[in-house]
């Protein structure tokens, strides 16, 4: 049986994503542009926050690079493109087994 770290990413899998400083800036900008900030209800996004994300696209031959829809704590989400697997800011990882 393979472990999650050996599993290839596939569309629809839930992963953890660690926000980078650029991500936080883009999330804040998108929130302000959405109806002037009205209608977007969420907790503040901070550098290093680890959030759930779903894999929306994989790239054949690219190893672990994927596109993600990151679920923010509220009614807003963030599209993170071409992100690799790892533990640094701006990277995704498999959730630990419970």
Steps between C-alpha positions, in 0.01 A plus 500: 500500500639843408526789742351846427845640424539240224155563354480695175275806518169457319207730428252520787740406781497717811841630611638760742638825357730742688441865406793711380530877534403537134192284557389719791544816289299350214224378733470845657496666156234262367289558811514878452411470131200278571222754531732746673557246776128458559365150486835341587488365852812323625757484773823687421749302291850494649843391381548132584132418548439138399165460325315220322517499122372280221716407203335639187770417244811287472777535244625181337875466529534784751533289812285654769401835342125561527237773497298535819177657617586606856211519744528811718326528836188671368305532176802565278757272335838549334636346180865400543663400171802282423583416861740225598493258789703589809487662842602857411269799454317473167516121492250221560528181705294193574296526823629284782314178562268515800 
